Amino acid sequence: MLLIILPAIWLFLVTALVLWQRRLFRKTWQEPYFYETPVLLESDDWGPGGLFHAKRLQRLLRSLSEHRDSVNRTAVLTADVVLTVPDTQAIIGSAAGIGRKHLDKDFPEIYRTMLEGMEQDHFVPQLHGLEHLHGEAFARLCREGDPRVESACRDTDWWDWETLDSPLQGHYVDGSTLPTKAVDQAKAKEIIRTATETFQRLFSQPSLSTVAPCYLWNDTIEAEWNRHAIHSIQTAGYRCNGRTETGRYVQDKCLIRTGDKNATGQVYLVRNVMYEPVDGKNTADTAYQEALQAYRQALPITISTHRYNFTRSEEQFESSLTGLNALLSRLCRHLPNIRFLSSAELGESLHYPDQPVTNHFNHKNWPKLRRINGPAKIGPFLYRLYYRHPKLTKLSYFSGLIIPGWLICQLSRRA
């Protein structure tokens, strides 16, 4: 009798849930589900730096060649590239204007390493920004002798924007005072036009994707990106358009899912695995657990890691590189059907799912990404509900629906 009553109760509860949360269920079901899991390694802030940065980057790229996916492609670094840094001496020596040092002319060793990595299919550049700060505000603070930029102004070969106060690192906002002020449309056009033209000159291809420094941007910036062929926007699952007088980030899009599109048709990507070992958290072990969660949901595994993990002390570099190799090795060893991609390639696959994967920077092609369709999506669909919605998860335990849900997941995609 129990074997009849219990399924009937579960069926009633499922029907009630579907009617109650039909919009949530419909949207979640319509998201892309991947049979071949894309694995992206996205690293912010590469660009002008000390000579040792080139050597560190060379070793990082060599290590990526040791890891291969299900179609025998090696791991690839999506490097969010900063194209210039302020020329502090030129700024101080003039009454107005923004002097800049450029990646190719003033930092040729790093630039050459990037070009070699592109040819070898280990390095894919992506526009991060013309610079990793608000140029006009930085120049003004330099001339005023502001203590927040004092060390930068003393250095004739300054490039370490990662040590600036956090509000000063925003590119599309002026964070010299709080609350921040967004750049106006005319300035946005100028910045993005200069950045995209410089990017294409440096790398012989346009940047088809981007991520904003400090995750600070708005509709105006997206519209300008769109005018310059940028079709994919990397996020952390939200968008911030500024910071308050206390420095708190203001989210104007609080929930972004991979594959969501904005009003101009640009597609959003989402970072869901953090690897920031220099910060003392987000280690290879925690990153692997986050990757498993993404894999069970048939989501892309997008690993976020910043340049400073590989450009601080020699000991920190060795530890970060060892951890990254361990993480990639575990993914290759334990997760079948993974595919190494760049962010731009994933974005293109979301726009054009039937096309092969193409690296436009070296013209290499790989098979298209296979997706999951139809009833086979039920397992990863349930995993998405389980990981994303704590109230539904608690209800499933309380009602016993976790039992059939667990069985369905075990019969589908395993990790």
Salt bridges, closest charged atoms under 4 A:
GLU31 OE1 - ARG384 NH1 2.67
GLU31 OE2 - ARG388 NH1 2.95
GLU36 OE1 - ARG339 NH1 3.17
GLU36 OE2 - ARG370 NH2 3.54
GLU42 OE2 - ARG271 NH2 2.88
ASP44 OD1 - ARG271 NH2 2.54
ASP44 OD2 - HIS306 NE2 3.33
ASP45 OD1 - HIS128 NE2 3.15
ASP45 OD1 - HIS132 NE2 3.01
ASP80 OD2 - ARG271 NH2 3.09
ASP104 OD2 - ARG201 NH1 2.64
ASP121 OD2 - ARG73 NE 2.95
GLU131 OE2 - ARG100 NH2 2.96
GLU136 OE2 - LYS187 NZ 2.65
GLU144 OE2 - ARG140 NE 3.95
ASP146 OD1 - ARG148 NE 2.97
GLU150 OE2 - ARG154 NH1 3.44
ASP157 OD1 - LYS101 NZ 3.76
GLU162 OE1 - ARG307 NH2 2.84
ASP174 OD2 - ARG140 NH2 3.97
GLU190 OE1 - LYS187 NZ 3.10
GLU197 OE1 - ARG193 NH1 3.46
ASP219 OD1 - ARG239 NH1 2.91
GLU222 OE2 - ARG239 NH1 3.04
GLU224 OE1 - ARG227 NH1 2.83
ASP252 OD2 - ARG239 NH2 2.53
ASP260 OD1 - LYS27 NZ 3.16
GLU276 OE2 - HIS306 ND1 2.75
ASP285 OD1 - ARG330 NH1 3.13
GLU314 OE1 - ARG56 NH2 3.22
GLU318 OE2 - ARG59 NH1 2.56
GLU345 OE1 - ARG73 NH1 2.74
GLU348 OE1 - HIS360 NE2 2.94
ASP354 OD1 - LYS368 NZ 3.65
